[in-house]
């Protein structure tokens, strides 16, 4: 347990910040799931529109350092590849 007033305050702030980060991470996962569901439905136009919305969410969360920028790039790349594969199939 924190012994100093400064450490107690940091502990309080950490709890609040962790809850905020968890919320943002949940938003990210939801955005990715929406794209995957659109790809699974087979409608390329719908998948592309959902993907463009999700890209901004992914970038925003990477800018806030909730996830690493390379992980964000990897997600975007894989989702984009799935959407491109719809037309080939």
Number of C-alpha atoms within 10 A of each C-alpha: 6 10 7 9 9 10 12 13 11 13 14 11 11 12 10 11 12 11 11 13 16 12 11 19 16 12 16 22 13 14 19 20 13 15 25 17 13 19 24 14 11 14 14 18 12 14 24 18 12 19 23 13 12 23 21 12 20 25 17 16 20 18 13 12 11 17 18 13 16 10 12 20 15 12 15 19 12 11 21 18 11 17 24 15 12 14 10 6 6
